[in-house]
Amino acid sequence: MFRDKHRGITMIEALVWVTVFVVSMMALIVSLLSFYRANNYTLDQAQAVSDARRAIDRVVQTLREATYSSEGAYPIIAMSTSSITFYADVDEDPLIERVRYFLSGDAIKRGIVDPSGDPPAYTAAEIVATTSEHVRNLSLGQSFFTYVNENGATITNLTDVASLRFVTVEAVVNVKPDRLPNELTIRSAAALRNLDNAI
């Protein structure tokens, strides 16, 4: 019997091949999208943690340098669980700035007031900048600042600024709180060196 050596594939074989190819491509695309979403979240979380770590390092470094203002006022102005206001030299000029670190929504912010006039006065507008985002302390009801006196006891009367000697800063960071992994907590602390003999 004579056979055609140039016989092609049938329509059913072509449909089966196309179906297998399409299903394989869809599975590959879904896998790649899932990988990129997970990888993107991981990168965003790593960046948020890095930003928060740098911001807390800056807070701690500045707190260590808290000192009397250019007009002679006491170094610590006000403290709460989500903010602290004090005097420090942040720009290495002859004058001392008023500095405020605080949480606003999910951001760590820094406000600075430069003194002006003679004698120096802190009447200028505060310049506020965001130093880190994705900090969840306020939404979780957790303190950003904890204060300790010279005896090592936690200060509960936050109007007693004269007893402050040590500050702990703790940030809870998560880019997307509704998905795992859970929040990452970053802690650091500062002893206020210029307050040793302030009382």
C-alpha positions, -999 to +999 in steps of 0.1 A: +000+000+000+012+034-009+019+060+020+022+097+017+056+107+031+046+144+033+017+139+055+012+168+081-004+169+115-041+166+119-063+194+132-068+175+165-030+171+170-026+208+163-053+218+188-038+195+214-003+210+208-017+246+210-036+238+242-006+222+259+015+252+248-010+278+261-015+260+294+023+258+299+027+295+291-001+305+314+014+284+343+048+300+336+034+335+335+014+330+368+046+316+384+066+346+372+040+371+384+038+355+418+076+355+420+079+392+411+051+402+435+068+383+464+102+396+454+089+432+451+074+430+486+106+416+500+126+445+484+101+471+496+102+457+531+140+456+531+141+492+519+116+503+546+136+485+573+169+501+561+152+536+560+138+531+595+172+519+608+189+550+594+162+573+608+165+557+643+203+560+642+199+597+633+174+602+662+198+584+687+228+603+675+211+637+677+196+628+712+231+621+725+241+656+716+211+673+733+224+705+749+213+739+763+198+761+737+215+792+722+194+813+746+203+791+776+171+770+779+171+735+793+180+709+767+148+689+768+116+708+759+089+681+758+085+644+756+057+620+748+054+583+736+054+594+700+076+626+700+104+644+717+115+680+714+149+692+725+179+714+716+209+701+696+234+712+670+224+694+639+242+715+613+276+722+630+272+760+630+277+781+661+240+781+670+219+753+686+187+742+668+154+732+683+148+696+671+116+676+672+114+639+662+078+626+660+055+601+644+029+613+620+007+585+605+031+559+594+061+582+591+090+593+613+095+630+608+120+656+620+113+692+625+140+718+630+138+755+641+169+776+636+174+804+661+176+840+648+182+874+662+203+888+690+197+874+716+188+842+697+151+833+697+133+802+682+105+821+664+110+809+629+088+783+612+096+747+618+111+729+588+097+694+587+111+664+567+101+628+565+130+605+575+112+571+572+079+556+563+059+523+570+063+526+607+032+511+624+037+522+661+006+545+661-017+520+645-005+493+668-007+515+699+030+510+707+053+537+721+080+551+698+099+566+727+105+553+762+122+574+788+144+564+818+156+585+847+191+584+864+180+555+886+171+533+856+133+536+862+109+543+834+095+578+835+057+578+837+052+615+843+062+628+808+062+664+820+092+657+842+118+665+816+144+673+842+147+636+852+154+623+817+187+606+812+181+577+788+158+573+758+149+541+740+135+543+704+115+514+690+100+513+655+077+486+642+081+484+604+059+467+578+052+477+543+020+457+540+005+449+574-021+426+559+004+400+547+032+379+561+059+382+573+049+401+604+063+434+615+100+438+622+109+458+653+140+480+654+154+493+687+181+516+697+189+538+727+207+569+737+222+582+769+219+620+770+255+629+777+251+666+784+225+660+811+247+643+836+250+674+858+219+692+847+198+688+878 
